[in-house]
Amino acid sequence: MLKFFSLIAAGVLVSTAAHADNCEPLRTQIEANIASKGVTDFSVTVVDAEAVVVGDTVGSCGQGTKKIVYARSAASAGAAAPRPQQPTRDEDIWVECRDGSMVKGGGCKP
């Protein structure tokens, strides 16, 4: 019986680790989505959730321990006239729910 519970506990730990390490696939997906809209000279990076960064937060991962940040490169930002920053729409943000699933727009089900 103890062996059974040990196997269950190990499975839960592996499952949790798999959900926590979803940052790179999500970053790649967001990067591809931005590129498909014709945007060039940009970066999408994963940083600690508490980090202060230049750019827009476009998602979170690692069970909320990290955030995904989009920034235009200096070359492309300098080529265009500066414009006021548009407010971020909720539907543009990818959110990781507590169960590890990813939803666009923050609509996690309780």
Secondary structure, 3 states (H helix, E strand, C coil): CHHHHHHHHHHHHHHHHHHHCCHHHHHHHHHHHHHHCCCCCEEEEEEECCCCCCCEEEEEECCCCEEEEEEECHHHHHHCCCCCCCCCCHHHCEEECCCCCEEECCCCCC
